[in-house]
Amino acid sequence: MYGLDDDEVLLEHLSCQNTDYPSSTLRAAHRSMQVHRECLVGQCPAKTAAFGKLKRDGHLVPDSSRVRE
């Protein structure tokens, strides 16, 4: 059973402001992209960090035909 401290740690890991966790491992980056699916790259620091990690490691190839605003 998880305690309150475990929940707080999990929420901190998944916070939009946390850029350390999403860029720490490929697994964390993939998970962060799922958790932050409603967020926008460039606006959400966590999703931006995860996007960068996946792109740098060759696990994400941005669609060149899409226009980013």
N, C-alpha and C positions, 0 to 999 in steps of 0.2 A: 504494500500500500504506500502511496506517495504522501509525503508530508507537505506542509505549506511551503517549506523551504525549497523542495523539489519543484513545486509549481511555479514559484517565483523565479527560479533558475531557468525553467523552460520558457516562461514568458519573456524573460530577459534575452534569451537566445533568439527568440522569434520576433523581437521588437523591430520596428522599422528603423530605429536609431542604431541598432547593433550591426556594425560592418565587420567585426572580427569573426563571428561565427560563420556567416555565409561564405567568407573567403578562406576559411580554414581548411576545408577538404572538399572533394568533389561531391561526396554524399551530402554534406551540409549545404553546399550550393544548390544541388538539386532540390533538397527539402525546402530551402528558403524560397526558391522559385515557385514551388507549389503553394507554400503558405502565403506568399505575397502575390498571388495570381491577379488580384484586383489592383495592385499597385502598379505604378509606371516606372520603367527604367529611366533614370535621370531625375526622378522626383523622390523616390523611396531609396534612401541610402542602402538598406539591406538588399533590396532587389538589384540595385545597381552593382553592389559588390559581388553578389552571386552571379549576375550576368557576366561581369568581367572575369571572374574565376573560370566559369564554363567556357568563355570565348578564348581566354589565354591557353587553356589546357586542351583546346580543340574539341570540346564536347558540345559546342553550340556554334552554328554558323548562321549569322544574321541574314535574313532575307534582303538581298540588295535591291529588290524591286519595291520594298515598303518605304514609305516616306515617314520619317520621324518628325514629330512636331516639337 
